[in-house]
């Protein structure tokens, strides 16, 4: 049995992988770094703020070829500065996985 103190429905997996995103409405593309991933959400850092409620398409490309790329549709739940000048922490809810 896995013992963890986090009070969430799904365990988060730490990640440090490049992430690309595209904003659904404008087609604007960007990139960042995936921080963690769970069955229902993703957390990443990027250099641009993204408004709460914005739908995104994301693609996470793992550093090792033994792990498949991950593509999903996400809704932004939270955007805040992450403590590094010009960098933002984006939390998103996974709507669907491609």
Secondary structure as UniProt FT lines:
FT   STRAND          13..23
FT   TURN            24..26
FT   STRAND          29..37
FT   STRAND          41..46
FT   TURN            52..53
FT   STRAND          55..61
FT   TURN            65..66
FT   STRAND          70..81
FT   TURN            85..86
FT   STRAND          88..97
//
